[in-house]
Amino acid sequence: MRSKHRPQRTCVVCREKREKRQLTRLVMASGRLQADPSGKLDGRGAYLCENPACWNAAGRATLSRALRCELHEDDCALLRQMTPS
């Protein structure tokens, strides 16, 4: 019997591939950075693993490049608040 297909995504910081459900999707929606737990919000997404070091290293330049838009200071502050412990 064939195993079920499990989508793979890559963390934008450490570049490690994992199952989509193991990563957190971030998306620019309505001009604001948002976490997308459902994975279904419109817009280009960027994935981060649950490693706090990746969240701390995911700065303005990394996410701006991955999301193809300019991040503002309030988006960076929100990212710091969402960082897992």
Secondary structure by P-SEA (a helix, b strand, c coil): ccccbbbbbbccccccccccccbbbbbbcccbbbbbcccccccbbbbbcccaaaaaaccaaaaaaaacccccaaaaaaaaaaccc
